[in-house]
Amino acid sequence: MKPITALFGGIAAIALSLSFIPSSQAAGLLQPVQANLPALQLDEHHVSVVIEDGYAITSIEQVFANSNAMDLEAIYSFPVPARAAVGEFTFWIDGKPVSGEVFEKAEARATYEAERQAGRDAALVEQDDYRTFDIAVSPVRAGQSVRIRLVYLQPTLVDTSIGRYVYPLEDGGVDEERLAFWSYDDAVQERFSFEMRFRSSWPIEEFRLPQHPQALIEKVSEDEWRVSMSSEANASAQSAERVSGEGSLPTTRHAPVHRLDEDIVVYWRQAEGLPAAVEMVTYKEDPAATGTFMMTITPGNELAPITEGRDWVFVLDLSGSMEGKYHSLVEGVRRGLNKLLPNDRFRLVLFNDRAWEVTPGYVPVNAETVARYTQALENTAPNSGTNLYAGLSRGMDGLDADRSSALVLVTDGVANVGLTEKQDFRDLLERQDTRLFTFVMGNSANRPLLEGMASISNGFAVNISNSDDIAGKLMEATSKLTHESLHDVRVDIDGVKVGDLAPSRIGSIYRGQQIILFGHYWGEGDADVTIRGQVSGQPVEWNTRFAFPATGLANPELERLWAFALIDDLQAELDYYGEGPDLEQAIVDLAVEYGLVTRHTSMLVLSEERFAELGIERRNRDRLAQEALAQQARATQAVKANRVDGQQPISQQSRASHGNGGGDLGPWMLTFLLLLWRPLGRVWNHARA
């Protein structure tokens, strides 16, 4: 199969399903374990985000009030973005903040239960599979408030010169048992704020929050922007509207100041014509120590467009969850097919608890075939479960090795019938040379499965929120499908000793994508850096040379980011290859050393006195203090430029953008998906109202 062979999946059905989620299904809330008790009232919710040096630090602080006449245990549940490392949970005990320490999961749970049963203050942070983090707090005193803080770190990516940050709040709604148990209350009663400080030496032309036009966006200087929202600002705006006769304030004194049912998505657009570049941030306490680096490579716009005809395979989810959405999907497919080129062909595959083909193999694109087979889709009703494996397998059958193909998979990846293990999908994808392109929609979508499938097949995955600018995300993805790609990518570093690289395998890079590489280094001095790969089967390479410094104290958070990237690699290997004890122990050792919550480790908070009595070393507390000092120092210093290839540029081309060859949504993509989005947006807005 030709290299462009694409598996383009997920967004349509997932967008559809999420658009019907009631606004009461929000996240980040503290609920009593005793199901018969009312939820704790969320009085305050404050978010602080700092983005600089290629990564974001997100801090969430919340205050809950227990109006019940008894002490109780409560559960705090919160979604965390992909590739975000949870490194701090702080619980206020007797008015003082106490941060947690990380232990192997079973050990942490046993200690928490012992403390809870003894009536002592304790909190426990556990990862709930891939969806959320669950935090147990005990006791929450009768008639009193509890304050908690969660902090996570994540690399920030720029794709086709557009950066994106997501603060996840909306529950994905795929776990019906969980939603039936928890009675979500998404209202902040007293105070809400969201503050972002963005610092970059690259010129930024504009910021955008597509679903939050009330946000205040301020350009502080040439290299710093601020974004803010608050309940106080909203109240002032409402008051002004009331005075002008254009609006009115709620009559009740207890109206919520904010609802936590919608993700906050922030975009920033870099200036046109910026160069390709290699940037590097390092942390090294002294010349003899092991250093940690994060290298960000932004390639030039050197991948050529593709103009040949293609085969299109639509693999459509017909399971029961599609009820009420399926006919809109069919109409989108019909209009999309009518936009294909005359020399294109298409197939239609449906799946629920089994899979079958609607078309007799590939059929030519014309008015008669489009009308006939979309009518066949209309005559079918959604029902039964989701056999994702069967649908994917049937779609892959019959792919023509002599033609470029795009396989459009419409699902959220939550397989519940037939083969469902990651190893099953790995084996399926390895049967032939198939590129997997998937959209991962929503905070509860099966990101590990879909992203892992994309990685194994040398494709890519795009995370999508209901609050995204959907047209923009389509422009971003389609520019990749319409251009050549760089495969078998590797980065070689000579002249300085490096090791412990993550990711261990880069795979493929598509138009506009960056490479982010973490690793350790020893010593100092100039290094030759070479990026190698293949385009259409032909080898290509880019070279540069720059120095690794002897010391660097500004970014201690890099150690956690490196550890989490390595853990991500190990977890993927564990998921797909099933080799257990050694890999699990390696994850546990890394997570305990660097204070990270994973599927195998948890974070335990006790009073400082109990930590001392139990002889628990406060390593994570000390690490947090070190990071806090570095963050305070950076805040008072000028923004630094992290580009290191200025003397020997990695490429003479400017970086890819939507103004230099991107932005073409293809012959049908925008029509297909925006058709689905618009009517569902009306349903969504009506439900929220």
C-alpha positions as CSV (number, residue, x, y, z in Angstrom):
1,M,0.0,0.0,0.0
2,K,1.2,3.5,-0.8
3,P,2.5,5.6,2.1
4,I,-0.5,7.9,2.1
5,T,-2.8,5.1,3.0
6,A,-4.9,6.7,5.8
7,L,-7.2,5.6,8.6
8,F,-9.0,8.8,9.3
9,G,-11.3,8.2,12.3
10,G,-13.4,9.0,15.2
11,I,-14.5,12.6,15.0
12,A,-17.9,12.4,13.5
13,A,-19.6,9.9,15.8
14,I,-17.7,11.1,18.9
15,A,-18.7,14.7,18.2
16,L,-22.3,13.5,17.8
17,S,-22.3,11.5,21.0
18,L,-20.8,14.3,23.0
19,S,-23.1,16.9,21.7
20,F,-26.0,15.0,23.4
21,I,-24.4,14.9,26.8
22,P,-26.5,16.8,29.4
23,S,-24.8,19.8,30.9
24,S,-25.0,18.2,34.4
25,Q,-22.3,15.7,33.5
26,A,-19.3,17.8,34.5
27,A,-16.1,16.9,36.1
28,G,-13.8,18.0,39.0
29,L,-16.4,17.5,41.8
30,L,-16.3,16.2,45.4
31,Q,-19.0,13.7,46.1
32,P,-19.8,11.8,49.4
33,V,-19.1,8.1,49.3
34,Q,-22.5,7.6,51.0
35,A,-24.8,7.8,48.0
36,N,-27.8,8.9,50.0
37,L,-26.1,12.2,51.1
38,P,-26.2,15.4,49.1
39,A,-23.1,16.5,47.2
40,L,-20.7,18.9,48.7
41,Q,-21.3,22.4,47.5
42,L,-18.5,23.7,45.2
43,D,-17.9,27.2,46.5
44,E,-14.6,28.1,44.7
45,H,-12.8,26.9,41.6
46,H,-9.6,28.7,40.5
47,V,-7.3,27.7,37.6
48,S,-3.8,29.1,37.1
49,V,-1.9,28.1,33.9
50,V,1.7,29.2,33.0
51,I,3.0,28.3,29.5
52,E,6.7,28.9,28.8
53,D,9.7,27.0,27.6
54,G,7.6,24.5,25.7
55,Y,5.4,23.2,28.6
56,A,2.4,24.1,30.7
57,I,1.9,24.0,34.4
58,T,-1.7,23.9,35.4
59,S,-2.8,24.4,39.0
60,I,-6.4,23.9,40.1
61,E,-7.6,25.0,43.6
62,Q,-11.1,24.2,44.8
63,V,-13.1,24.8,48.0
64,F,-16.0,22.5,48.9
65,A,-18.5,23.0,51.7
66,N,-20.0,20.0,53.6
67,S,-23.5,21.1,54.6
68,N,-24.3,17.6,56.1
69,A,-24.5,17.1,59.8
70,M,-21.9,14.4,59.8
71,D,-18.3,13.9,58.9
72,L,-17.9,11.9,55.7
73,E,-15.5,10.5,53.1
74,A,-15.8,12.1,49.7
75,I,-14.4,11.4,46.2
76,Y,-12.9,14.1,43.9
77,S,-12.9,13.1,40.3
78,F,-11.1,15.1,37.6
79,P,-10.1,14.5,33.9
80,V,-6.5,15.2,33.0
81,P,-5.4,15.9,29.4
82,A,-3.4,13.4,27.4
83,R,0.4,13.4,28.2
84,A,-0.2,15.4,31.4
85,A,1.8,14.3,34.5
86,V,0.1,14.7,37.9
87,G,2.8,15.7,40.3
88,E,1.0,17.4,43.1
89,F,-2.1,17.0,45.2
90,T,-2.4,19.2,48.3
91,F,-5.0,18.8,51.0
92,W,-5.5,21.5,53.7
93,I,-5.3,19.8,57.1
94,D,-6.1,22.1,60.1
95,G,-5.8,25.1,57.9
96,K,-2.3,24.2,56.6
97,P,-1.5,22.8,53.0
98,V,0.0,19.4,53.0
99,S,1.3,17.8,49.7
100,G,1.3,14.1,49.0
101,E,3.9,11.5,48.5
102,V,3.8,8.7,45.9
103,F,3.8,5.0,46.7
104,E,3.0,1.7,44.9
105,K,-0.8,1.6,44.5
106,A,-1.7,-1.2,46.9
107,E,0.6,0.2,49.6
108,A,-0.9,3.7,49.3
109,R,-4.5,2.3,49.4
110,A,-3.8,0.2,52.5
111,T,-2.2,3.1,54.4
112,Y,-5.1,5.4,53.4
113,E,-7.7,2.9,54.7
114,A,-5.9,2.5,58.0
115,E,-5.8,6.2,58.5
116,R,-9.4,6.7,57.5
117,Q,-10.6,4.0,59.9
118,A,-8.6,5.5,62.7
119,G,-10.4,8.8,62.0
120,R,-7.2,10.7,61.0
121,D,-7.0,13.1,58.1
122,A,-5.9,11.5,54.8
123,A,-6.3,11.8,51.1
124,L,-5.5,9.4,48.3
125,V,-5.0,10.1,44.5
126,E,-5.5,7.2,42.1
127,Q,-5.7,7.0,38.4
128,D,-9.0,5.6,37.1
129,D,-7.8,3.7,34.1
130,Y,-7.3,6.2,31.2
131,R,-10.3,8.5,31.9
132,T,-9.8,10.4,35.2
133,F,-8.0,10.7,38.5
134,D,-10.1,9.8,41.6
135,I,-9.1,11.4,44.9
136,A,-10.5,10.2,48.2
137,V,-10.6,12.7,51.1
138,S,-11.5,11.7,54.7
139,P,-12.8,13.1,56.8
140,V,-14.7,16.1,55.5
141,R,-15.9,17.7,58.7
142,A,-19.6,18.4,59.2
143,G,-20.5,22.0,58.5
144,Q,-17.0,22.9,57.4
145,S,-15.1,23.5,54.1
146,V,-12.3,21.6,52.6
147,R,-9.6,23.0,50.2
148,I,-7.7,21.0,47.7
149,R,-5.2,21.7,44.9
150,L,-4.2,19.6,41.9
151,V,-1.2,20.4,39.7
152,Y,-0.1,18.8,36.5
153,L,2.5,19.4,33.8
154,Q,2.4,18.8,30.1
155,P,4.4,19.6,26.9
156,T,2.7,22.2,24.7
157,L,2.6,21.4,21.0
158,V,2.3,23.7,18.0
159,D,0.8,22.2,14.9
160,T,0.9,24.0,11.6
161,S,1.9,27.2,13.5
162,I,-1.2,26.9,15.8
163,G,-0.7,26.2,19.5
164,R,-3.5,24.7,21.6
165,Y,-4.2,24.3,25.3
166,V,-7.2,22.4,26.8
167,Y,-8.5,22.7,30.3
168,P,-10.8,19.6,30.5
169,L,-14.1,19.9,32.4
170,E,-16.7,18.1,30.3
171,D,-17.3,14.5,31.1
172,G,-17.1,12.3,28.0
173,G,-20.2,10.3,29.0
174,V,-18.9,6.9,27.8
175,D,-19.0,5.2,31.2
176,E,-22.8,4.9,31.9
177,E,-22.3,2.9,35.1
178,R,-20.1,5.7,36.5
179,L,-22.5,8.4,35.5
180,A,-25.4,6.5,37.0
181,F,-23.7,6.3,40.3
182,W,-22.3,9.8,40.7
183,S,-24.8,12.7,40.8
184,Y,-22.8,15.5,39.2
185,D,-23.3,19.0,40.4
186,D,-21.5,21.3,38.0
187,A,-22.1,24.7,39.6
188,V,-19.5,26.9,41.2
189,Q,-21.5,28.9,43.8
190,E,-19.2,31.6,45.1
191,R,-16.0,32.3,43.0
192,F,-14.5,31.1,39.7
193,S,-11.4,32.2,37.9
194,F,-9.2,31.1,35.0
195,E,-5.9,32.8,34.5
196,M,-3.3,31.9,31.9
197,R,0.1,33.5,31.5
198,F,1.8,32.8,28.2
199,R,5.5,33.6,27.5
200,S,7.3,32.9,24.2
201,S,10.1,34.4,22.2
202,W,8.3,33.5,19.0
203,P,5.9,36.3,17.8
204,I,2.3,35.5,18.4
205,E,-0.4,37.2,16.2
206,E,-3.6,36.2,18.0
207,F,-5.2,34.3,20.8
208,R,-8.6,32.7,20.5
209,L,-11.1,30.9,22.9
210,P,-13.8,29.7,20.5
211,Q,-16.4,28.8,23.1
212,H,-15.5,31.6,25.7
213,P,-15.8,35.0,23.9
214,Q,-16.1,36.6,27.4
215,A,-12.5,35.9,28.1
216,L,-10.2,38.9,28.5
217,I,-7.1,38.5,26.2
218,E,-4.3,40.9,26.8
219,K,-1.0,41.4,25.0
220,V,1.3,42.4,27.9
221,S,4.4,42.8,25.7
222,E,5.9,41.4,22.5
223,D,6.6,38.1,24.3
224,E,3.9,37.8,26.9
225,W,0.1,37.4,26.7
226,R,-2.5,36.9,29.4
227,V,-5.9,35.3,29.2
228,S,-8.4,35.6,32.1
229,M,-12.0,34.8,33.0
230,S,-13.6,35.3,36.4
231,S,-17.0,35.4,38.2
232,E,-16.3,39.0,39.3
233,A,-15.7,40.1,35.7
234,N,-18.9,38.3,34.5
235,A,-20.9,40.0,37.3
236,S,-19.5,43.4,36.3
237,A,-20.4,42.8,32.6
238,Q,-23.9,41.7,33.6
239,S,-24.3,44.7,35.8
240,A,-23.3,47.0,32.9
241,E,-25.7,45.3,30.6
242,R,-28.5,45.8,33.2
243,V,-27.7,49.5,33.5
244,S,-27.8,49.9,29.7
245,G,-31.0,48.0,29.5
246,E,-29.4,45.1,27.5
247,G,-29.6,42.5,30.1
248,S,-30.6,41.7,33.7
249,L,-29.0,40.0,36.7
250,P,-30.5,36.8,38.2
251,T,-33.0,37.5,40.9
252,T,-31.7,34.8,43.3
253,R,-28.8,35.6,45.5
254,H,-27.6,31.9,45.2
255,A,-27.3,31.6,41.4
256,P,-24.2,29.8,40.4
257,V,-21.3,32.0,39.2
258,H,-20.0,29.4,36.7
259,R,-20.8,26.0,35.4
260,L,-18.1,23.3,34.9
261,D,-19.7,21.6,31.9
262,E,-17.5,22.9,29.1
263,D,-13.8,22.5,28.3
264,I,-11.8,25.7,28.1
265,V,-9.8,25.6,24.8
266,V,-7.2,28.2,24.1
267,Y,-5.5,28.7,20.7
268,W,-2.6,30.9,19.7
269,R,-1.4,31.6,16.2
270,Q,2.3,32.2,15.4
271,A,3.3,34.8,13.0
272,E,3.6,33.8,9.3
273,G,7.0,33.0,7.9
274,L,8.8,31.8,11.1
275,P,11.8,29.6,10.4
276,A,12.1,25.9,11.0
277,A,13.9,25.5,14.3
278,V,15.4,23.3,17.0
279,E,14.7,24.5,20.6
280,M,16.2,22.9,23.7
281,V,15.6,23.4,27.4
282,T,17.9,21.7,30.0
283,Y,18.2,21.1,33.7
284,K,21.5,20.1,35.3
285,E,22.5,21.0,38.8
286,D,26.2,20.8,38.4
287,P,28.7,19.7,35.7
288,A,29.2,16.3,37.2
289,A,25.5,15.5,37.5
290,T,23.2,13.8,35.0
291,G,21.4,16.5,32.9
292,T,17.8,16.3,31.5
293,F,16.8,17.9,28.2
294,M,13.6,18.6,26.2
295,M,14.3,19.1,22.5
296,T,11.5,20.5,20.3
297,I,12.1,20.2,16.5
298,T,9.8,22.2,14.2
299,P,10.5,21.1,10.6
300,G,10.4,23.3,7.6
301,N,7.5,23.2,5.1
302,E,9.2,20.6,2.9
303,L,6.5,17.9,2.4
304,A,5.0,18.1,-1.0
305,P,1.2,18.0,-1.7
306,I,-0.4,14.9,-3.2
307,T,-2.8,15.2,-6.1
308,E,-3.6,11.6,-7.2
309,G,-7.1,10.0,-6.9
310,R,-7.9,7.8,-3.9
311,D,-10.1,5.1,-2.5
312,W,-12.3,6.0,0.4
313,V,-13.6,3.4,2.9
314,F,-16.2,4.6,5.4
315,V,-16.5,2.4,8.5
316,L,-19.5,3.6,10.4
317,D,-20.6,2.8,13.9
318,L,-24.2,1.4,14.0
319,S,-24.3,0.5,17.7
320,G,-27.2,1.5,19.9
321,S,-25.3,4.7,21.1
322,M,-25.8,6.1,17.6
323,E,-29.6,6.3,18.1
324,G,-30.8,9.8,17.3
325,K,-27.6,10.7,15.5
326,Y,-27.3,8.1,12.8
327,H,-29.4,9.8,10.1
328,S,-27.5,13.0,10.4
329,L,-24.3,11.0,10.0
330,V,-25.7,9.4,6.8
331,E,-26.6,12.8,5.4
332,G,-23.1,13.9,6.1
333,V,-21.7,10.9,4.2
334,R,-24.0,11.5,1.3
335,R,-22.8,15.1,0.9
336,G,-19.3,14.1,1.4
337,L,-19.5,11.4,-1.3
338,N,-20.9,14.0,-3.7
339,K,-17.7,16.1,-3.2
340,L,-15.3,13.3,-4.2
341,L,-13.2,13.5,-7.4
342,P,-14.4,11.6,-10.6
343,N,-11.5,9.2,-10.4
344,D,-12.1,8.3,-6.7
345,R,-13.9,5.1,-5.5
346,F,-15.6,4.3,-2.2
347,R,-16.8,1.5,0.0
348,L,-19.3,1.6,2.9
349,V,-18.9,-0.7,6.0
350,L,-21.3,-0.8,9.0
351,F,-20.6,-2.4,12.4
352,N,-22.4,-2.9,15.7
353,D,-21.9,-6.3,17.3
354,R,-20.8,-7.6,13.9
355,A,-19.6,-5.9,10.7
356,W,-20.9,-6.1,7.1
357,E,-20.4,-4.2,3.8
358,V,-23.1,-2.2,2.2
359,T,-21.3,-1.8,-1.2
360,P,-20.1,-4.7,-3.3
361,G,-16.5,-3.7,-2.9
362,Y,-15.3,-0.4,-4.4
363,V,-17.8,1.5,-6.5
364,P,-17.1,4.5,-8.7
365,V,-18.2,8.0,-7.6
366,N,-21.2,9.2,-9.5
367,A,-24.7,10.5,-8.7
368,E,-26.3,7.0,-9.2
369,T,-24.0,5.1,-6.8
370,V,-24.1,7.8,-4.2
371,A,-27.9,7.9,-4.2
372,R,-28.2,4.1,-4.1
373,Y,-25.9,3.3,-1.3
374,T,-26.7,6.2,1.0
375,Q,-30.3,5.2,0.7
376,A,-29.2,1.7,1.8
377,L,-27.6,3.4,4.9
378,E,-30.9,5.3,5.6
379,N,-32.8,2.0,5.6
380,T,-30.7,0.7,8.5
381,A,-31.3,1.5,12.2
382,P,-28.7,1.6,15.0
383,N,-28.8,-1.2,17.6
384,S,-26.6,-3.6,19.7
385,G,-23.1,-3.2,21.0
386,T,-19.8,-1.9,19.5
387,N,-17.5,-4.5,17.9
388,L,-14.8,-2.0,16.8
389,Y,-12.4,-4.8,15.9
390,A,-14.9,-6.4,13.4
391,G,-15.6,-3.0,11.8
392,L,-11.9,-2.1,11.5
393,S,-11.0,-5.6,10.1
394,R,-13.8,-5.5,7.5
395,G,-12.7,-2.0,6.4
396,M,-9.1,-3.1,6.0
397,D,-10.1,-6.1,3.9
398,G,-9.7,-5.4,0.2
399,L,-7.5,-2.3,0.4
400,D,-5.8,-1.9,-3.0
401,A,-2.0,-1.8,-2.7
402,D,-1.8,0.1,-6.0
403,R,-4.0,3.0,-4.9
404,S,-3.8,5.6,-2.1
405,S,-6.6,4.9,0.4
406,A,-8.3,6.7,3.2
407,L,-10.2,4.7,5.8
408,V,-12.8,6.8,7.7
409,L,-13.5,5.1,11.0
410,V,-16.5,6.6,12.8
411,T,-16.4,5.7,16.5
412,D,-15.0,6.8,19.9
413,G,-13.0,3.6,20.3
414,V,-14.9,2.3,23.4
415,A,-15.1,-1.3,22.2
416,N,-17.3,-3.6,24.2
417,V,-18.1,-6.6,21.9
418,G,-15.7,-9.1,20.4
419,L,-12.0,-8.6,20.6
420,T,-11.3,-5.5,22.7
421,E,-7.7,-5.9,23.9
422,K,-5.0,-3.6,22.6
423,Q,-2.9,-6.5,21.5
424,D,-5.7,-7.7,19.3
425,F,-5.7,-4.3,17.4
426,R,-2.0,-4.3,17.2
427,D,-2.0,-7.7,15.6
428,L,-4.7,-6.5,13.2
429,L,-2.8,-3.4,12.1
430,E,0.5,-5.3,11.6
431,R,-1.2,-7.6,9.0
432,Q,-0.6,-4.9,6.3
433,D,0.9,-1.5,5.8
434,T,-1.9,0.7,6.9
435,R,-1.6,4.3,8.2
436,L,-4.0,5.0,11.0
437,F,-5.4,8.6,11.4
438,T,-7.8,9.0,14.3
439,F,-9.6,11.8,16.0
440,V,-9.9,11.2,19.7
441,M,-13.0,13.1,20.8
442,G,-13.9,13.9,24.4
443,N,-12.3,13.5,27.9
444,S,-13.6,9.9,28.3
445,A,-12.7,8.6,24.8
446,N,-10.3,5.6,24.8
447,R,-7.3,7.7,24.0
448,P,-4.7,5.0,24.8
449,L,-6.3,2.6,22.4
450,L,-6.8,5.1,19.5
451,E,-3.5,6.9,20.0
452,G,-1.6,3.5,20.3
453,M,-3.2,2.2,17.2
454,A,-2.2,5.4,15.3
455,S,1.4,5.1,16.6
456,I,1.8,1.4,15.7
457,S,0.5,2.1,12.1
458,N,2.8,5.2,11.7
459,G,-0.3,7.4,11.5
460,F,-1.4,10.2,13.9
461,A,-4.1,11.0,16.4
462,V,-5.8,14.3,17.0
463,N,-7.5,15.1,20.3
464,I,-10.8,16.9,19.9
465,S,-12.9,18.7,22.4
466,N,-16.5,19.9,22.1
467,S,-15.1,23.4,22.7
468,D,-12.7,23.2,19.8
469,D,-12.8,25.3,16.7
470,I,-13.9,22.3,14.6
471,A,-13.2,24.0,11.2
472,G,-9.7,24.8,12.3
473,K,-9.0,21.3,13.5
474,L,-10.2,19.9,10.2
475,M,-7.9,22.3,8.3
476,E,-5.0,21.1,10.5
477,A,-5.7,17.4,9.9
478,T,-6.6,17.6,6.2
479,S,-3.3,19.4,5.4
480,K,-1.6,16.2,6.6
481,L,-3.7,13.9,4.5
482,T,-3.1,16.0,1.4
483,H,0.7,16.1,1.8
484,E,3.6,13.6,1.8
485,S,4.8,12.4,5.2
486,L,8.2,11.6,6.8
487,H,8.4,8.0,7.9
488,D,10.9,6.0,10.0
489,V,12.0,9.2,11.8
490,R,15.0,9.1,14.1
491,V,17.1,11.8,15.8
492,D,20.8,11.0,16.2
493,I,23.0,13.0,18.6
494,D,26.8,12.7,18.4
495,G,29.5,14.5,20.4
496,V,27.7,14.5,23.7
497,K,26.7,11.3,25.5
498,V,22.9,11.0,25.6
499,G,20.5,8.2,26.8
500,D,17.2,7.3,28.2
501,L,15.4,8.9,25.3
502,A,11.6,9.2,25.2
503,P,9.8,8.5,23.0
504,S,12.1,5.6,22.1
505,R,10.4,5.4,18.7
506,I,9.3,8.5,16.9
507,G,7.6,6.8,13.9
508,S,6.1,9.2,11.3
509,I,5.8,12.9,11.2
510,Y,3.2,14.7,9.1
511,R,2.9,18.2,7.8
512,G,3.1,20.8,10.5
513,Q,3.9,18.4,13.4
514,Q,6.7,18.9,15.8
515,I,9.1,16.3,17.3
516,I,9.5,16.5,21.1
517,L,12.3,14.4,22.5
518,F,13.2,14.0,26.2
519,G,16.4,12.5,27.4
520,H,19.4,12.5,29.7
521,Y,22.9,13.8,28.9
522,W,26.3,13.7,30.5
523,G,29.1,16.2,30.2
524,E,28.8,19.3,28.0
525,G,29.9,20.7,24.7
526,D,28.9,20.8,21.0
527,A,26.8,18.0,19.5
528,D,26.0,17.1,15.9
529,V,22.2,16.5,15.6
530,T,20.8,14.7,12.6
531,I,17.2,14.1,11.8
532,R,16.7,11.1,9.4
533,G,13.7,9.6,7.7
534,Q,12.1,8.6,4.4
535,V,9.7,10.4,2.1
536,S,8.0,8.2,-0.5
537,G,10.6,5.6,0.1
538,Q,13.6,7.9,-0.4
539,P,16.0,8.7,2.5
540,V,16.3,12.3,3.6
541,E,18.1,14.0,6.4
542,W,18.7,17.4,8.1
543,N,21.7,18.4,10.1
544,T,22.6,21.0,12.7
545,R,25.2,21.5,15.5
546,F,24.8,23.2,18.9
547,A,26.0,23.0,22.5
548,F,24.7,21.1,25.5
549,P,25.4,23.3,28.6
550,A,27.4,22.3,31.7
551,T,24.6,23.4,34.1
552,G,21.1,24.8,34.0
553,L,18.9,25.4,37.0
554,A,15.9,27.2,35.5
555,N,13.6,24.3,34.7
556,P,13.6,21.5,37.3
557,E,10.1,20.4,36.1
558,L,11.9,18.8,33.1
559,E,12.8,15.8,35.3
560,R,9.2,15.0,35.9
561,L,8.3,15.6,32.2
562,W,11.1,13.2,31.1
563,A,10.0,10.6,33.7
564,F,6.4,10.7,32.5
565,A,7.4,10.5,28.8
566,L,9.4,7.4,29.6
567,I,6.6,5.9,31.7
568,D,4.2,6.6,28.8
569,D,6.6,4.5,26.6
570,L,6.7,1.7,29.1
571,Q,2.9,1.7,29.6
572,A,2.3,1.4,25.9
573,E,4.7,-1.5,25.7
574,L,2.9,-3.2,28.6
575,D,-0.5,-2.6,27.1
576,Y,0.4,-4.0,23.6
577,Y,2.9,-6.7,24.4
578,G,1.6,-7.9,27.8
579,E,5.0,-8.3,29.5
580,G,4.1,-7.6,33.1
581,P,6.2,-7.6,36.2
582,D,9.4,-6.1,35.0
583,L,7.7,-3.3,33.1
584,E,5.3,-2.6,36.0
585,Q,8.2,-2.4,38.4
586,A,10.1,0.0,36.2
587,I,7.0,2.3,36.0
588,V,6.6,2.1,39.8
589,D,10.3,2.9,40.4
590,L,10.2,5.9,38.1
591,A,6.9,7.2,39.4
592,V,7.9,7.0,43.1
593,E,11.3,8.6,42.4
594,Y,9.8,11.6,40.5
595,G,6.5,11.9,42.4
596,L,4.0,10.9,39.6
597,V,0.6,9.3,39.7
598,T,0.2,6.4,37.3
599,R,-2.0,3.3,36.9
600,H,0.5,1.6,39.2
601,T,1.2,4.3,41.8
602,S,-0.9,6.6,43.9
603,M,-0.3,9.8,45.9
604,L,-1.0,9.7,49.6
605,V,-1.6,12.8,51.8
606,L,-1.3,12.5,55.6
607,S,-0.7,15.2,58.2
608,E,3.0,16.2,58.6
609,E,3.0,14.6,62.0
610,R,1.8,11.2,60.6
611,F,4.4,11.4,57.8
612,A,7.0,11.8,60.5
613,E,5.6,9.1,62.8
614,L,5.5,6.6,59.9
615,G,9.0,7.5,58.8
616,I,8.0,8.6,55.3
617,E,10.6,10.7,53.6
618,R,9.2,13.9,52.2
619,R,10.9,13.8,48.8
620,N,8.0,15.1,46.8
621,R,7.4,18.0,49.1
622,D,11.1,19.0,48.7
623,R,10.8,18.6,44.9
624,L,7.7,20.8,44.8
625,A,9.5,23.5,46.9
626,Q,12.5,23.4,44.5
627,E,10.1,23.8,41.5
628,A,8.2,26.6,43.1
629,L,11.4,28.6,43.7
630,A,12.4,28.1,40.0
631,Q,8.9,29.2,38.8
632,Q,9.1,32.4,41.0
633,A,12.5,33.2,39.5
634,R,11.4,32.7,35.9
635,A,8.4,34.9,36.5
636,T,10.7,37.9,37.3
637,Q,13.1,37.3,34.4
638,A,12.9,38.2,30.7
639,V,11.5,35.6,28.3
640,K,14.4,33.6,27.0
641,A,14.8,32.3,23.4
642,N,15.4,28.5,23.4
643,R,16.4,28.2,19.8
644,V,19.8,26.4,19.5
645,D,20.2,26.0,15.8
646,G,20.6,29.6,14.9
647,Q,24.2,29.3,13.7
648,Q,23.4,26.2,11.6
649,P,19.7,26.1,10.8
650,I,18.0,22.7,10.6
651,S,16.3,23.9,7.4
652,Q,16.2,26.9,5.1
653,Q,12.4,26.6,4.7
654,S,9.9,28.4,7.0
655,R,7.7,26.2,9.2
656,A,4.3,25.0,7.9
657,S,1.3,27.1,8.4
658,H,-2.2,27.5,7.0
659,G,-1.0,30.3,4.9
660,N,1.8,28.5,3.0
661,G,0.1,25.4,1.6
662,G,-2.2,24.3,4.4
663,G,-5.8,25.0,5.1
664,D,-7.2,23.1,2.1
665,L,-10.0,21.1,3.7
666,G,-10.0,18.7,0.8
667,P,-12.9,18.0,-1.6
668,W,-15.4,17.0,1.0
669,M,-14.1,17.0,4.6
670,L,-15.5,20.3,5.8
671,T,-18.9,19.7,4.3
672,F,-19.0,16.2,5.8
673,L,-18.2,17.1,9.4
674,L,-19.6,20.6,9.6
675,L,-22.9,19.3,8.4
676,L,-22.9,17.0,11.5
677,W,-21.7,19.7,13.8
678,R,-24.1,22.5,13.1
679,P,-27.5,20.9,14.0
680,L,-25.9,19.1,16.9
681,G,-24.5,22.4,18.1
682,R,-28.1,23.7,18.3
683,V,-29.2,20.7,20.3
684,W,-26.2,21.2,22.6
685,N,-26.9,24.9,23.2
686,H,-30.6,24.1,23.8
687,A,-29.6,21.5,26.4
688,R,-27.3,23.9,28.1
689,A,-29.9,26.6,28.2
